[in-house]
Amino acid sequence: MTKRDPFLIGGHAVAAGTRRTIDLPIGTLADHTPLTMSVHVVHGRFDGPTLFVSAAIHGDEIVGVEIARRLLRHRSLARLRGTLLVAPIVNGYGFVNQSRYLPDRRDLNRSFPGSETGSLASRLAYVFFNEVVLKSDYGIDLHSAAVPRANLPQIRISEGNERSLHLAQIFGAPVTITSRQRENSLRYHAEQAGVALLLYEAGESLRFDEMCIRAGTHGSLRVLTHLNMLPANTITGARRTPLVCESSRWNRAPSAGLLRTFKTLGDLVEEGTTLGVISDPLGEVERPIRANTTGLIIGRTNLPLVYEGDALFHIAETTQLRKAASTYDTFVSQWDNEIPISEDEIR
């Protein structure tokens, strides 16, 4: 049997059958402290695909950072086929400042594929895209809702991408949303380069949510197992085929005031259902918020103080309410049926 070639990244060579953390130089902070992007490379002894897992492209979205950490501690990686690249914190600038953005106030996920000589965001995007994304066959990009919102665990894929749709069904989040691509996003340019990408959204910024973390960890392990990168018995238990929705709509605030919510993530609603009420502080005026479509609530605001036009409830559109209820109930209860990730692997 011919020995696998080493994996090359950032001028370093990672030998087959080994794992190593590579620090890719990004720049310096204002006080001249060097900043790097750490990528952990697990280069299997045997041939197989290359998959990357990335988190904190938005620096305040930390659910994915914990998913990446748990994934790297999983014992099954000792038997990995192919190559796994894990970048737990892509946007180190935003992470240390608990901010979605970079110091130049740019959104990294609107800066791909990047440039060696562009803005700070563009330079960071260039390093990540060329050193990680273009060397991969598949990718899982981990996100949370923007402040001050929360998201139900969900996978987002591009319209008409059957390859990604199949992987989304394997991942097993309760909902898969097909949505248009945004130019200059990681998903757009990864797919243009032939990399099948799943975008996982779950939880809220700057907070851990155990259900969202476990769902993301188990989903990533399922994908790795499906690609024959991990042994077939790595992850077991019930997995319901996700509810696939081709569209979603936000319900926005008709006026400013104090929001009292009657519905939450995972609730099924019909068009016209009262989702909450906006009142003025004196209690003299009340405006009901009624669902503008039928479906499953996959996102919501966490703030009671709202302004006219604020996004309040995000509904994945579907008329299959019975199927949606069954899918979500299975998702919530599945942790009792699956082999849990051991304490040793999450400490």
N, C-alpha and C positions, 0 to 999 in steps of 0.2 A: 504494500500500500504506500502510495506517495505521501510524504508528509505535507501538511498544509503550509502554505506560505504565511509569514507573519502578517498581521494587520497593521497597516501604516496609517498614522494619524498625527498631525502636527509635528512631523519630522521624527517621530518615535516609531519603533517597531515592537508590536506585542506578539510574542511567540504563541503558536497554537498550543492549546491546553493550559493557558495561563490567563490571569486577569490582572489589570493594572489601571490605576487612575492617571490620566494624562491631563495636565493643566495647560490649557491653550491661552497664550497671552492675549489680553483684550485691550488693556490700556492702564491708566493710572487714575486714582482719585485726585481731587484737587490738592490734597496734602502730600502728593507724590507716592502714596501707597500703591504698589502694583495690584492690578486686578486681573484675575484669570477666570476662565470658564472651565470647570472640572468635568471631564467626561470619563466615566468608568467603562472600560472595555473588557468584556468577557469574550475571549476568542477561543471557541470550542476546538477540541481536538479533531473533530470530524467535519466534513463539508456540510453546508446548509446555508440558508439565507441570512441576510443581515437585517436586523430590526433595530430602530432607535426608539427610545422612550425619552421624552423631554417634558420638563415642568418649569414653571415660573418664567415663561416668556413674558408674562405680566408679573412683575416682581412681588406683588402682594397676594398672588394666588398660590397659597402654600399647601393646599390639599394634595396637589400633585407631587410636592417635594417629599411628603411622607409616603405616598404610594411608591415613589422611586426608591426610597430608603428600604422599605419592606421588600420590594422586589429584589433588590441587590442582596438581601440577607437570606433569600430563600435557598434552601439546601440543594434543590434540584439543579441549580446553575452549575454545579460540579459536573453534570452530565449534558451540558449544553452542546447542541450541534449548531454549526454556523457561528454567527457573531452577534452579540447584544451590545448596543451602545446606550448608556444611560447618562443623560445630562440633567441632574436634579434641579439645577438653578442656572437657567440660560441667561437671565437678566440679573446679574449680580448687583448692578447699580440700584435697580428698583428694589431688590430683595433687602439690602441692608438699610434702605430708607423707607421700607414698608410702603412702596409706591408702585402703581401700575406702570409708570412711565420711566424713561431714562432722564438723566439730568438735562438733556436738551428738549425735554417735554414731548418727545416723539414716542409713538406707540410702536414697539418693536415688531408687532404682528401686522404692521402696515408698512414695513421697511424692507421686505424681501424682494429679490434675492440679495440685495445689499451691494455695497461697493467698497473696495479697499481704500478709496480716497474720499468717501462721502461723509455724512454726518456721523456722530457717535452711534446712533441707532443703526445706520446703514453699515457701518464697519462691523459692529457686533453681528448683525444679520449675515454679513458676508462670511465671517469666520464659521458660524454655526452651519450655514447652508452648505459651504464647500467642504468642511471637515467632517460633518456628521451626516447631513441629509443626503447629499449626492453619493455617499458611500453606502447607502442603505437601499434595501428593496421594499421595506415596509416601515411605517412609523406610527407611534401612538403619542399624541400631543395632549398633555393634561392641563385642564383649565378649571377655574371656578368663576362664579358670577362676579361682575364688577360691583364695587361698593355702591350702594348699600343693599344689594340684592342677594338672593339665594336661588340656586338651581337644583331641581331634581336631577339625579344622575341620568345622563343622556349622551348619546353619540350623535355627532353631526357629520354628515358626509355630503358630497356633491351630488347634484341631480344626475341620474343616468350612469353613475359609476357602479356597475355591478360587482366589480372586484372589491371595492370598499364596503358595499352593502353586505356581501357575504361575510366579511370579517366582522362587521358590526353585529350580525346575528350570532356569531361565535362569541363575541365579547359579552353579550348578555345584559347590557343595561336595559332598564324597562322601556325606554323610548329611543328610537332612532329618527332623527329629523333630517330630511333632505333639504338642502338650502343652496342658494346661489353662491358662487365663489366671489370673494373679494380680491380684486387685484392688489398685488403687493403683500398678500397674506402668505403665511407659510403653507397653508393647505393648497392654495392656488399654484404656487411655484413648485411644490413637491410633486403634485399630480402632473404638472407640465413636464417634469423630469422623469415621470414613470414610476414614482414612489407612491404606493397605496397608503393613504393616511387616514387614521381615525382621530377625530377630535373629541376628547372626552370632557364634558362639562358637568361639574357637580359641586354642591356646597356653596360657600361664600368666602369672600376674601378675608385674609388675616385670621381665619378660624379653622380648627380641625373639626371634622364631622366623621365619626367612626364608620357609619354606614357608607358614606361616600368614599372613604378611604378603602374600606374592605371591598366594595364593589369595583373600584378601579384596580386594586391589586389582583383580585380574582379574575377580572376581565382580561387583564394583560397576560396573566398566566394561561388563560384559556386560548388566547391567540397564539402564544408561543407554543403551546401544546399542539394546536391545530396545524401549525406550520412544521411540525415534527422537529422543532428545535429543543423541546423538552419531552421527557418520557410521558407516555399516554396516561399514567396514573398520577400525574402531578396534581391535578385538580379534579375533584369529583363532585357529584351532587346535582340537584335539580337546576336546570336552566331553561327558562321560558323563552321562546322566540320573541324578540322585542316587538312592540307596537311600532309600525313604521308610519310616520306622518309626513306628508309632502308639503305641509304649510303650517304656519303658526302665526298668531296675532297677539299684539300687546293691547291690553286695556289701559287707557291713560286717564289721568285725573281731569275731570271736567272743570275743577276749580281748586283753589288753594284751601288748606285747612288741616284738620287733624283726622287721620284715617283710622277707622276701626275695621278690622278685617274679619270676615265670617268664613272664608275659605283659605286653604293652605296648599302646599305642595302635595301633589298626588291626588287631589280631589277631582272628581269628574263633575263637570258642569254642563248644563244645556244653555243654549243662547237665551238670554234674558234673566238668568239666575243672578240674584243679588250676591255680589262678591264682597261687598263692604260698603261703608258709608263714610263720606267726608263731611265733617261738621266744622262750624266756626267755634272758637274757644268759648263763646257765650252761650252756645247751644241754640241759637236763634235760627240757623239755617242748616239743613242737612241735605246732602246730595248723594243718592244711592249710586253705586258702581255696578252696572249690570253687564254680564258677560256678552261680548259682541260676537261670540261664536260658540259652537259645541265642541267639547273635547276635554283634555287632561291638563291641569295646571302644572307647568314645568318650571316656572320661574315667578318670583314675586319680590316686591320691595320689603325691606325689614323696618323702614322708618315710618313712624306715625305722622311726621310732619311732611306734608307734600305741597307741591306747587302745581298750578295748572299746566297740563301737558306731561307731567311726570309719568314714566312707565310704572304701572302698579302690578298687573298680573299678566303673565305670559302663558297663553293657552295653545297647546299642540292640537290642531284641528283633526277631529275624527268623529264619525257617526257610529263607530263600533264600540259603544260604551261598555257593553258586556265583556267584550274581549279586552278592552283597556283595563277594566276593573280586575279581571282575572290575571292579566299580566302583572299589574302592579302588586296585587296581593301575593302572588308567587314570589316576586322580587323581595318584598318586605320579609316574608317568612322563610326565605331560602337559607338564611344563616343558621337555622336550627338543623338543616338537613345536610349542609356541606361540611366537609372536614375543615375545621378552622385552621388558620395560620397559627403556628405554635407561638407561645410566649417568647421563646428564645429568638424567634424571627422578627418580633416587633419591638423588642427592647432597644 
